[in-house]
Amino acid sequence: MAKIEDQSKRSLEDWEAKLAKLQQSVLSMQEQHDKEMNALKEDLKSRHSQPESRPEQKTPQSTQQKYSAKKTTTTPTESIKDVPVDYHAMLATYERTTSSPYAYVFMMWGISPINAKALGWRPYLANMLISAKLLRAHGSTADMIAVFRMDTNVIDMTLPLYDEELLRSMNISIRYLPQETPDFNTRRGSSFFHKFYTFGMTEYRRIIFLDGDLLPLTNLDYMFELTDGPNAILKPNVILAGIMEPCNTGFFVVEPSKEAYNQVQHIIRSNWETAGYEKKFDMVNGWGHPFLDGDHWEDNLKQGDRWEFLHSWSDQGLHYHMTKYVMQNVTQILSRKIIHFGRGPDGSTIEEQVIPVTSRGMSPLKNFSKVHYRFFPWFCKKWTGANAADKDTPYPGCVTPYSDFEHFSGKRKVWKIDVPADLWVHMPKQPQSSIYLWYQELYRLKKDDGLDIQLLLEAIDPEYDWNKVVLAGPPAVEEGA
């Protein structure tokens, strides 16, 4: 009996010793975590107060030759830091430099590098790289900027170095939005409000926003030229109607201003109880403007006098409200017509001019577009919507500027579609579709620009044999063939 008690006593002592050791280990880990968090906070403060100092990035020779970095000048940051915002401040940590009065902006949010399941954001990063490559290959001289917001549940303030190096190798500047509060993050439509960060980028005269799943098919710089300068034929702000909404925020042109940025932040705060909540949104008054006396919204299929269209309660409704009823200085492009909205004598929004899109999709903008890839899908043949009787009314995807990009929206993500087995069969002719083009350009990021895209490929499909088709490249053409 005494022997058993002695063994039990020793066993208890052993467990107490292990527990004490474990507690000490936890305390040490907590101290280390607190130390790292404090260091991160200090680092973030310093990065807000002064430009970030980064080592010079060594890029492959082919990339240097094609996309040599432009000489940059630092621009003051007062246009953003003076904006009075609440806890959802659209401030960013970045080194602000400009080399052009115009910029393309890509954006991603909710990124969690430590979560393997969240690596689904890397295909969007691949699309940014391909988009920048295509834009510059076709002559764009505008700046390229990628804006990121890390997930609220991670302590990572930036992307992994691998991803940052890929972006910088393609001369894409990187900016970071602050992590937002859990209250903001839990709303289904609220994260889309990050797009209004572009309204405050006053170091640029015009911004073209491109969704992370949108692929440009040509140089879109002509949209800068058509909205700015003595030869402008469009308003400074441009929105495109979809088939379910009067303003699709996958693509838009905006003239940044301090006033517009303050106004949109004020509207978000004033409507905070319903902003981003579909079921709570006021479908009559919308964002502060009820449709009265014949006023209405219009998309490529229909009209309406209530705020009932796709994402009216989120970014698309707010963007439409801001540009048409607050800024009162916007061009809306539809498949059938182009409408210039302005401010009337009584202060209300009026249609200043309506320009019809002529038969067979001959938009007045077509002559300004130099599309290198024409992908006319089946729905370009005839209009099959509400105006089926109008045989000459084109589908929006066949009209400039709709035809100048491919939007892989919803479930149509190109990286979720099987790689075409005949990817290289039709070379050197035009790719069969935008899907072919995307995978061919993905290959060229490695072949022509020397980028290490292995982790991007693994994020798209870790099981697929990328060497079999994509990385195999086009078949060698024999001399004299």
N, C-alpha and C positions, 0 to 999 in steps of 0.2 A: 504494500500500500504506500509506504514511504517513498519507494522507488518511482511509483506512478506520479505521486505528487511532485517529486523532484523534477521528473521529465516534463510535467505540465508547466511547472514554474519556469524551467529553462525555455520551453516553447513560447510561453507568454512573453518572457524577456526578449526573445528573438524577434517576435512580432512587434513588440513595442519599439525595439531598435530600428526595425525596418520602417515602421510608421514614422518615427522621428526623422529618419533619413529621407523618406518620401516628402514629408512636410518641408524639410529644409530645401529639397530640390524644387518643390513648388514655389517656395518663397524666392529662391534664386531666379527661377524662370520669370516670376512676376516682376522682380526687380529689373531683370534684363529687358522685359517687355516695356516697362515704364520708361527705362532709359532710352530705348529705341524710339518710343512714341514721342518723348520729349525732344529727341534729336530731330525727328521728322517734323515736328511742329516748328522748331527753330529754323529748320531748313526751308520749310514752306514760307515762313515769315520773311526770311532773307530773299527768297526768290520772288516774293511779291514786291519787295522794296527795290530790287535792282535786277538788271538783266542777268539771266542765267549764264554762267560760264561753263562751256562744254569743250571737251577736247576736239581737235580737228578730226573729222571723219575721213578715213581713207576709203575712197571708192574705187571700184574697178576701172581700169583705163578706158574701156568702152563707154562706161557711163559718163566719165569725165569729158570725153570727146563729144558725146551727144547732148548731155544736159549739164554743161559747165555752169557752176554757180555764178549768179549775177552779182555785181557790186551792190551792196545794200547800204541803206541809211537808216539810222535809228529814229523812230517816231515817238514823240511824247505819249504818255499813257493817260493823260488827264481826261480824255474823252470817255473813258470807262470808269475810272476810279471815283469820279465825282457824282456818279449816278446814285441817287438815294434809293436803295433797294432793301428789302427785308432779308429774312434768312435765306431766301433763294436768290442769292446775288450772282448775276451772270459775269463774275470776274474770272480771270484766267491767269495761270502761271505760265509765262512763256517769254521768250526773247523776241520782242516785237521789232521786226525789220521788214522793210518793203523795198521792192525794186520795180514795181509797176503800180499804176493807179487802180488796177483791177486785180481781182483774185477769185479763184475757185475755192470753195470751202466744202470739205467733206466732214462728216461728224459721226461719232459713235459714243454710246453711253452704256453704263451698267457693266463695265469690263471687270472681270475677276481672273487675273492670270493664275492664281493659285488653285482655281477650281477647274479640274480637267474637263468637266462637262460643259463648262462655259467657254471652251476654246472655239465655240461656234462663231465668235466674233472675228477670228482670223481670216475666214474666207472674204469678209467684208474688207479687211485690210488688203488682201490680194486684189480685190476689185479697185481699191483706191490706187494701188501701184499701176495696174493695167490702164486705168482711166488717165492718170497723169502721163503715162508713156504715150498713149494714143493722142492726147491733146497736144503734147509737145511735138510729136512726130508729124502732126498736120499743121504746125506753125504757131501754136499758141505762145504768147509772150507774157501771159499773166502769171501772177504768183499762185502757188498751190499750197493750201493750208489744211491740215488735218486736226480737228478739235476732238478731244476725248474727255470723258468723265468716268472716273473709276467707280466701281460699285461701292455702295455705302458700307458693305460688310467686310471690306478688306482694308489693310493698312497700307497697301501699295499706292503710292501717290503718282506713279508713272507706269508706262508700259515696260515690259522687259526690254533690255538693251537690244536683243535680237530684232525686235519689231521696230524700235526707234532707228536702228542702223539701216534697215530696209527702206524706211520712209526717207531718211536723209540721203541715201544713195540715189534716190529719184528726185532729189531737191524739193522735197515736200516739207514745209515747216510744221512744227508740232506745237500745239497749245493744249493746256489742260484746264478744264472747268473744275471748280471745287466740288467735293462730294456733298450731296444734298442731305436734307433731313429725312429720316424714315417716313415721316408723314407725307412728304412730297413724293418719295420714291414708290409708295404703295399705290398711287393712283395710276390707273391704266393708261390714261392719255397725257399725264403730266410731263413725262420725260420728253415728249415731243416739243415742249415749250423751249427746250435748249436751242432750237433752231433760231429763235429770236435773238440769240447772241449776235447774229450777223447784223442786226439793226444798229448795233453799237460799234461796229468796226469802222470808225470814222477815219482811219488812216487810209482807207480806200474810197474811191469815188463810186464804184459799183462792185457788188458781190454777186456771183452766181453760185447758188447753193445746189449741190448734187447729192442726192441720197446715196447711202452706202451701197445700195444695190442698183444704182443707175450707171449705165455704161455709155459714154459719149462715142459717137460714131464719126465725128469730124471735129474740126476746130470750131468751138462755140464762141470765140472771141467776137464774132460779128454781132452778138447780142449786147456786148459792151458798147460797140460803136453805134448801134441803132438806138441806144438809150442815153447816150452822152455826146456832147459836142454839137457843133453847128449843123451837122448832117443827121441828127437824131430824128427818127420818124416814130419812135415809140416813147411812152412816158418813162421816167426814171425807174419806175417799179413795174415789173411784168409778172403776171400770174397766168398759169395755163389751166383751163378747165379740163376736168376728166369726164368720164361717163356717169359718175355718181356724185360729183362735187364740182362747184364752180371754181375751186382753187385747189389744185393738187400740189402739196408742198414738197414733192419729190424733186421738183425743179422750179426755181424762181430766181428773178433778178431783183435786187433791192438796192436802193440808194441809202447808205447808212447815215444816220444823223443822231445827235445827242437827244434832240426833241422826240424823235420817233422811238428811241430806245426807252426813254423815260415814260412815254405814253403807254407802250405795250406792257411795261412792268407794272404801271399803275392799274391797268385793266385787269391783269392777272390777279393782283392783290385785291382789287375791288370785287372780283368774282370768285374769290378763293373758296367759298363754300360749295360752288358747283363746278369750278374749273377742273377739267379732266375727269369728271364724273358724268357718264352718259345718261344715267337714270335721273340725276338731279338737275340736269341742264334745263334752262328755260327755253323751250322751243319757240316761244313767241317773241320775247325780247332779246334772245340770243346774248351777245356780248355788250348789249346796250343800245341796239338799234332794231326796233320792230319794223317789219315791212308794211308800210301803209300807202294808201293812195296810188296803187298801181306799182309801187316799188317791188322788186323781186330779185331773186338770184336766178342764175341760169347756168346750166352745164351743157354738155354735148348731147344730152338726151331730152332734157325737160327743164321746166321752170318751177319755182315754188315761192310762196309768201310766208313760209315758216322756216325756222332754222332746223330743218330736217333734211340733212344730206350727210354724206360720209364724213365722219369726224368733225361735224359742225361744233361739237362740244370740246374739241381739242385744237390742235395747231391749225388745221385747215380752215375751221370756222373763224378762229381768231385772226389768222393772216388775211382772210377775205375782208373781215370787219375793219382791220387796221388800214389796209391799203386803199379800200374803197370809201369808207365812211369817216376815217380819222385823218389819214394823210391826204386823201382825196386827190391822188395823183398816180394813177395806175392804168396800165393797159392790160386788158383781159383778152387772151387769145383762145378762140374756140375753133372747132373744125369748120364752121360755116361762116364765121365773121371775126373781125378784130374790133374791140370796143375800147375807146379812150374815155376814161372817167376823169372828171375834174370837179372843181368847186364852182357852183352857180352863184349868181348875184345875191341870192338870199341865204347863201351859206350851205345849202344842201348839195348833195352829190348829183351830178348830171352826166348824161352821155354826151360828151362833146363831139364825138365822131364815131360812126359805125362804118367799117370798111368790109364789104362782103368778100368772102373767099370764092373766087370764080370756079366754074365747072372744072371737074377733074382735079380738084385740089390745087389749082394754080394760085397759091397764096402770094400776096405782094412781097412777102419776105423770102420767097424761094430763090430769087436771084442773088441774095446775099449769102446763101448757104452753099458751101462747097462740100457736099457729102461724098465721102470716099467709099462708103459701104451703103448700098441700098438694099435693105431687107424688107420687101413688101409681102407681108403675110396674107393669108386667105381673106382676112376681113378688110383688106384694102380694095377689094373689087367694087363693092357697092355698100352704101349705107343701109343698115338693116334695122335701125332703131325707129324712133318715133316719126322720122321723116323718110320712111321707106319709099314714099311716092316720089320724092325728089331724087331721081336717079343720078344726078350729078353731084349730090352732096357727099363729100368724102368722109371716110372714117378718120378720127383725129390722128391715128398712127401713121397716116399717109400724108400729112400736111406739115410744112415747116412751122415751128422747129420740132414738132413731135417726132418727125422722121429722122431727126439728127441725134437721137439717143435711144437706147433700149432700157426700159425700166423693168427689172426682174422683180416685180412686186409680189407680195403675198407668197403663194406656194410655188411661184415660178422662178425661184432662185436657181441660177445657172449651175451653182456648185452642188445642187441637190438632184441634178439631172445627170444621167449616165453619160460618160464621155463617149462621143460618137466613134464607132469603130473605124469609120472611114475619114477620120479627122484630117489626114494629109493627102487623101486620094485626088482631090481636085486642084491641088497646088500646080502652078502658081496663080490660078484664077482666084476670083473673089471667094471668100468663105461662103459656105452654104447658108449659114445663118449666124446670128449674133452669138449663139452657143459655140459654134466652130471658132469664131473670131476670138472669144474669151479664152478658150483653152490653148489656141495657137499663141496668143500674146503671153499667156502664162509661161509657156515654154520659152518664149523669147526673152522674158525677164532673166532667165537663167543663161540662155545661150548668148544673147547680145549684150546684156547689161551685167552679167557676171554675178547675179544675186543668188544667195543661198536660200532657195525656196522650199527646202525639205520640210520644215515645220509647218509651212502653209499647206503643203500637200497632205501631210498627215492629219491636219485639222479638217481638211475637206473630206478625206476618206482614208483612214489608216489601213484599211484592208486592201485597197486597190493597188494593183501593180502599175505605178506611174511610169516605169521604164518601158513598159510594153507598147504604149501608144503615144502618150503626151511627150515624155522626155526623149522618145526615140527620134522625134523630129521628122521633117519631111524627107522623103527618099532622095538620095543623091541623084543629081541630074548628070548623066554622062556627057562628056564633051562632044559637041556636034549633034546632040539629040535635039 
